[in-house]
Amino acid sequence: MNKQIIIEQLKKHKKQPYLDYRLKRNTEKFTDMLFYTLFDINTDVEVHLAQLETQFDGLVDLACWEIEKPCKKVWQNYIAELPLILEKLNLDAEAILNCDPASLSVQEVYMAYPGFYAIAIYRLANVLYKEGFPLVPRLMTEYAHRQTGVDINPGATIGASFFIDHATGVVIGETAVIKDHVKLYQGVTLGALFVNKSLQKTKRHPTIESNVTIYANATILGGETVIGENTVIGGNAWLTTSVPANSKVYHTPEIQIKTPSNV
């Protein structure tokens, strides 16, 4: 086939006029600089805030495809929230340090715990999500997802002192609500009971009240599902209905062990 014909056919089928992958790459650079600005002792906050504003202006140009969107006003609102975000993240780090006997120092938590990194990027993205800034918050949390295996939608609502241990495989949906002092282990899913585009504007994901612990590979589904405070959900549990406060929920597997004496 003629090379020019192939080129014309490819151009014909590139149907997304605003699909500019610079937005993805630049969002990742912005996310890295934002994280270091908050935590790295050698990063000059004043200098990097100025650089972040310049980077953010570039994201606005790429992400705000509709002229009437007030994206230019978002930055000042955003940086005003950063001290509160950092305060929350310090509480998250302390929760991890206090709950995990394997953690040796809070510095280790900040630098080595994928759960903390995923929570940090979620909290930084969530403010932009609530501002209505298009696409960038999702790109931020997907960047963290790729690095940590933790998939937190930026629209989720998460309270204080949140702890994800081991992290890998955790999924938290857009309309999930997590209150204070909640602990999740690897493989936990807080998901939707039904997947249907018509449910986009409804609460599809569960509510987890305060002081709940959810162990590895538990799955909790549904927008009406509420896990009451002070409850423990055991590993591999599958829940689609609410659980009252102060409960213990366990999945009991059937395990058979064959030894040479009873084969």
C-alpha positions as CSV (number, residue, x, y, z in Angstrom):
1,M,0.0,0.0,0.0
2,N,1.1,3.5,-0.8
3,K,2.8,5.1,2.2
4,Q,1.0,8.4,1.7
5,I,-2.4,6.6,1.8
6,I,-1.4,4.9,5.1
7,I,-0.6,8.3,6.6
8,E,-3.9,9.8,5.4
9,Q,-5.8,6.9,6.9
10,L,-4.0,7.2,10.2
11,K,-4.8,11.0,10.3
12,K,-8.4,10.2,9.5
13,H,-8.8,7.9,12.4
14,K,-7.1,10.2,15.0
15,K,-10.5,11.5,16.2
16,Q,-9.6,13.1,19.5
17,P,-8.6,16.8,18.8
18,Y,-7.6,17.4,22.4
19,L,-5.7,14.2,23.1
20,D,-2.3,15.7,23.8
21,Y,0.0,13.4,25.8
22,R,2.1,16.3,27.0
23,L,-0.7,16.8,29.6
24,K,0.1,13.3,31.1
25,R,3.8,13.8,31.1
26,N,3.7,17.3,32.5
27,T,1.2,16.2,35.2
28,E,3.7,13.6,36.3
29,K,6.5,16.2,36.5
30,F,4.1,18.5,38.4
31,T,3.2,15.7,40.8
32,D,6.8,14.9,41.6
33,M,7.8,18.5,42.2
34,L,4.7,19.0,44.4
35,F,5.6,15.9,46.5
36,Y,9.2,17.1,47.0
37,T,8.1,20.6,47.8
38,L,6.0,19.3,50.7
39,F,8.5,16.8,52.1
40,D,12.1,17.1,50.9
41,I,14.2,19.2,53.4
42,N,16.5,20.4,50.6
43,T,13.7,21.7,48.4
44,D,13.2,25.4,48.7
45,V,9.5,25.9,49.3
46,E,9.3,29.5,48.0
47,V,11.3,28.8,44.8
48,H,9.4,25.6,44.0
49,L,6.0,27.1,44.6
50,A,6.9,29.7,41.9
51,Q,8.0,26.9,39.5
52,L,4.9,24.9,40.4
53,E,2.7,27.8,39.4
54,T,4.4,28.0,36.0
55,Q,3.9,24.3,35.5
56,F,0.3,24.6,36.6
57,D,-0.3,27.3,34.0
58,G,0.9,24.9,31.4
59,L,-1.5,22.2,32.7
60,V,-4.3,24.8,32.5
61,D,-3.5,25.5,28.8
62,L,-3.6,21.8,28.0
63,A,-6.5,20.6,30.3
64,C,-9.0,23.5,30.1
65,W,-10.4,22.8,26.7
66,E,-13.6,24.8,27.4
67,I,-12.8,28.5,27.4
68,E,-15.5,29.3,30.0
69,K,-13.9,27.0,32.6
70,P,-12.4,29.2,35.4
71,C,-9.2,27.2,35.6
72,K,-7.0,30.2,35.9
73,K,-8.5,30.9,39.3
74,V,-7.7,27.4,40.7
75,W,-4.1,27.9,41.6
76,Q,-4.5,30.4,44.4
77,N,-7.3,28.3,45.9
78,Y,-5.1,25.3,45.7
79,I,-1.9,26.6,47.4
80,A,-4.1,27.9,50.2
81,E,-5.1,24.3,50.9
82,L,-1.5,22.9,50.9
83,P,-0.8,23.6,54.6
84,L,-3.9,21.7,55.6
85,I,-3.1,18.8,53.2
86,L,0.4,18.6,54.7
87,E,-1.0,18.6,58.2
88,K,-3.3,15.7,57.2
89,L,-0.5,13.8,55.6
90,N,1.7,14.1,58.7
91,L,-1.2,12.5,60.6
92,D,-1.3,9.7,58.0
93,A,2.4,9.1,58.5
94,E,2.1,9.0,62.2
95,A,-0.8,6.5,61.9
96,I,1.4,4.2,59.8
97,L,4.3,4.6,62.3
98,N,2.1,3.8,65.2
99,C,0.2,0.9,63.7
100,D,3.0,-1.0,61.8
101,P,5.5,-2.8,64.0
102,A,7.8,-3.1,61.1
103,S,8.2,0.7,60.7
104,L,11.4,1.9,62.2
105,S,11.0,5.7,61.8
106,V,8.7,8.2,60.4
107,Q,11.4,9.1,57.8
108,E,11.0,5.5,56.6
109,V,7.3,6.0,56.2
110,Y,7.7,9.1,54.1
111,M,10.3,7.6,51.8
112,A,9.6,3.9,51.6
113,Y,5.9,3.2,52.2
114,P,3.9,2.9,49.0
115,G,0.7,3.3,50.9
116,F,1.8,6.7,52.2
117,Y,2.8,7.9,48.8
118,A,-0.6,6.8,47.3
119,I,-2.4,8.6,50.1
120,A,-0.3,11.7,49.6
121,I,-1.0,12.0,45.9
122,Y,-4.7,11.3,46.5
123,R,-4.9,14.1,49.0
124,L,-3.1,16.5,46.6
125,A,-5.4,15.4,43.7
126,N,-8.6,15.5,45.7
127,V,-8.5,19.3,46.2
128,L,-8.2,19.8,42.4
129,Y,-11.0,17.3,41.8
130,K,-13.3,19.3,44.1
131,E,-12.4,22.4,42.2
132,G,-13.6,20.8,39.1
133,F,-10.2,20.9,37.4
134,P,-10.5,18.5,34.4
135,L,-8.5,15.3,34.0
136,V,-5.3,16.3,35.9
137,P,-6.5,14.9,39.3
138,R,-7.1,11.5,37.7
139,L,-3.8,11.6,36.0
140,M,-2.1,12.3,39.3
141,T,-3.7,9.4,41.1
142,E,-3.1,7.1,38.1
143,Y,0.6,8.1,38.3
144,A,0.6,7.0,41.9
145,H,-1.3,3.8,40.9
146,R,1.3,2.9,38.4
147,Q,4.1,3.3,41.0
148,T,2.4,1.7,44.0
149,G,-0.4,-0.6,42.8
150,V,-2.9,1.5,44.9
151,D,-5.8,2.8,42.9
152,I,-7.6,5.6,44.7
153,N,-10.0,7.7,42.7
154,P,-9.5,11.4,43.4
155,G,-13.2,11.8,44.1
156,A,-13.2,9.5,47.1
157,T,-13.7,11.1,50.6
158,I,-11.0,10.0,53.1
159,G,-10.8,11.2,56.7
160,A,-7.8,11.7,59.1
161,S,-5.1,9.2,60.1
162,F,-5.6,6.8,57.2
163,F,-3.3,3.7,57.0
164,I,-2.8,1.4,54.0
165,D,-0.4,-1.4,54.9
166,H,1.6,-3.2,52.2
167,A,-0.7,-1.3,49.8
168,T,-0.5,-3.4,46.6
169,G,-3.9,-4.1,45.0
170,V,-6.0,-1.7,47.0
171,V,-8.9,-0.1,45.0
172,I,-11.0,2.8,46.4
173,G,-13.8,4.0,44.2
174,E,-14.9,7.5,43.3
175,T,-17.8,7.8,45.7
176,A,-16.4,5.8,48.6
177,V,-16.4,7.6,52.0
178,I,-13.8,6.6,54.6
179,K,-14.0,8.2,58.0
180,D,-11.1,8.7,60.6
181,H,-8.5,6.1,61.8
182,V,-9.3,3.5,59.2
183,K,-6.8,0.7,58.4
184,L,-6.7,-1.2,55.1
185,Y,-4.5,-4.1,54.1
186,Q,-3.3,-5.2,50.7
187,G,-5.9,-6.3,48.1
188,V,-8.9,-4.5,49.7
189,T,-11.6,-3.3,47.2
190,L,-14.1,-0.6,48.1
191,G,-16.1,-0.9,44.9
192,A,-19.4,-0.6,43.1
193,L,-22.1,-3.3,43.2
194,F,-23.2,-2.6,39.7
195,V,-21.3,-1.1,36.8
196,N,-23.6,1.0,34.6
197,K,-23.0,4.4,33.0
198,S,-26.4,5.6,34.1
199,L,-25.2,5.4,37.8
200,Q,-22.5,8.0,37.2
201,K,-24.1,10.6,39.4
202,T,-25.1,8.3,42.2
203,K,-23.2,7.0,45.3
204,R,-21.9,3.6,44.1
205,H,-19.2,2.8,46.6
206,P,-19.4,1.9,50.4
207,T,-19.0,4.1,53.5
208,I,-16.5,3.0,56.1
209,E,-17.0,4.6,59.5
210,S,-14.2,5.5,61.9
211,N,-11.8,3.0,63.6
212,V,-12.5,0.2,61.1
213,T,-9.8,-2.4,60.2
214,I,-10.2,-4.2,56.9
215,Y,-7.8,-7.1,56.3
216,A,-6.2,-8.4,53.1
217,N,-8.3,-9.1,50.0
218,A,-11.6,-8.2,51.5
219,T,-14.2,-6.9,49.0
220,I,-16.9,-4.4,50.1
221,L,-19.3,-3.3,47.4
222,G,-22.3,-0.9,47.0
223,G,-23.2,2.7,47.7
224,E,-25.7,1.8,50.4
225,T,-23.2,-0.5,52.2
226,V,-22.1,1.0,55.5
227,I,-19.4,-0.6,57.7
228,G,-20.1,0.6,61.3
229,E,-17.4,2.1,63.5
230,N,-15.0,-0.1,65.5
231,T,-15.6,-3.0,63.2
232,V,-13.0,-5.6,62.0
233,I,-13.5,-7.1,58.6
234,G,-11.4,-10.3,58.2
235,G,-9.4,-11.3,55.1
236,N,-11.1,-12.5,52.0
237,A,-14.6,-11.4,53.2
238,W,-17.1,-10.4,50.5
239,L,-19.7,-7.9,51.6
240,T,-22.6,-6.2,49.8
241,T,-24.7,-5.4,52.9
242,S,-24.2,-3.1,55.8
243,V,-22.5,-4.2,59.0
244,P,-23.4,-2.7,62.4
245,A,-20.9,-0.9,64.7
246,N,-18.5,-3.0,66.8
247,S,-18.8,-6.1,64.7
248,K,-16.3,-8.7,63.6
249,V,-16.8,-10.2,60.1
250,Y,-14.8,-13.3,59.1
251,H,-14.6,-15.5,56.0
252,T,-14.0,-19.1,57.0
253,P,-12.4,-21.1,54.3
254,E,-12.5,-24.9,54.1
255,I,-8.9,-26.1,54.3
256,Q,-7.8,-29.7,53.9
257,I,-4.3,-30.8,54.6
258,K,-3.2,-34.2,53.4
259,T,-0.2,-35.7,55.1
260,P,1.6,-39.0,54.2
261,S,-0.3,-40.7,57.1
262,N,-3.8,-39.8,55.9
263,V,-3.4,-39.9,52.1
